[in-house]
Amino acid sequence: MAKTGVHGAGMMSVPILANVFGGQLSSGIMLPMLVLADVLGVWYYHRHASWEHLKVLFPWAALGVVLGTIIGVYINDSMFKIVMAVIIVASVIIMVWLESHKEEVPHKKWFGAATGVAGGFTSMVGNLANSVMAVYLLSIRLPKNSFIGTTAWFFMVVNWFKVPFHVFVWHTITAQSVLLSLITLPAIIVGAYLGIIIVKKLSEKVYRWFIIGMTLVAALFMLI
């Protein structure tokens, strides 16, 4: 559902997997599932991406992934939950402030660069870059479909880029985790379809607040 517009829904899976497998290992278990779901999101929304912004984000996101790979080794499970919860809650506060004050963060490359690094880092450490990307894309006021298309392309590229780091550095993607992801494919397809249906029923304004609400729910899940 998260990959086809129900932004924040995927973040609810993070604390569930983290509680069962631990922070770092759970991110590797979830990544193959996300890679499969990314393909569905890009397939449906590929025409709506804002490549102007993606070109700025991609190289800095790669740097963020590398930093996350290095620093993530030193983050234990309890610290993982605290860091991710703080990031999400801070993102919600910023999103509400931007929406309430009707202000835009300037369309400058430094902001895109900072978002890219933060997005790559949080994606690598905990698959939780959704909140970071939401702040960026809400601030530049992208229309609903462009918002979804841009996030779909961003996460597909970044998630594929992360795979070698999980396989060869963290050793968190194994044959067993890939098999688990393949088993969940039917549920992923159903979720993607439900996401498309839900998003179609939401207006532009309602969708923006919907993103904020889903991100807040994800933060609460992380704090539990």
QUIMO-V661637 format. One record per backbone hydrogen bond with DSSP energy under -0.5 kcal/mol. NH is the residue of the N-H (numbers start at 1). CO is the residue of the C=O. If there is no record, write none. Layout:
{{NH,CO} {NH,CO}}
//
This chain:
{{4,1} {5,2} {6,1} {7,5} {9,6} {12,8} {12,9} {13,10} {14,10} {14,11} {15,11} {16,12} {17,13} {18,14} {19,15} {20,16} {21,17} {22,17} {22,18} {26,22} {27,23} {28,24} {29,25} {30,26} {31,27} {32,28} {33,29} {33,30} {34,30} {35,31} {36,32} {37,33} {38,34} {39,35} {40,36} {41,37} {42,38} {43,39} {44,40} {45,41} {46,42} {48,45} {49,46} {51,49} {53,50} {54,50} {55,51} {57,53} {58,54} {59,55} {60,56} {61,57} {62,58} {63,59} {64,60} {65,61} {66,62} {67,63} {68,64} {69,65} {70,66} {71,67} {72,68} {73,69} {73,70} {74,71} {75,72} {76,74} {80,76} {81,77} {82,78} {83,79} {84,80} {85,81} {86,82} {87,83} {88,84} {89,85} {90,86} {91,87} {92,88} {93,89} {94,90} {95,91} {96,92} {97,93} {98,94} {99,95} {100,96} {101,97} {102,98} {103,98} {108,106} {111,108} {112,108} {113,109} {114,110} {115,111} {116,112} {117,113} {118,114} {119,115} {120,116} {121,117} {122,118} {123,119} {124,120} {125,121} {126,122} {127,123} {128,122} {131,128} {133,129} {134,130} {135,131} {136,132} {137,133} {138,134} {139,135} {140,136} {141,138} {142,137} {147,143} {148,144} {149,145} {150,146} {151,147} {152,148} {153,149} {154,150} {155,151} {156,152} {157,153} {158,154} {159,155} {160,156} {161,157} {162,158} {163,159} {164,160} {165,162} {166,162} {167,163} {168,164} {169,164} {169,165} {170,165} {171,166} {172,166} {173,166} {174,172} {178,174} {179,175} {180,176} {181,177} {182,178} {183,179} {184,180} {185,182} {188,184} {189,185} {190,186} {191,187} {192,188} {193,189} {194,190} {195,191} {196,192} {197,193} {198,194} {199,195} {200,196} {201,197} {201,198} {202,199} {207,203} {208,204} {209,205} {210,206} {211,207} {212,208} {213,209} {214,210} {215,211} {216,212} {217,213} {218,214} {219,215} {220,216} {221,217} {222,218} {223,219} {224,220}}
//
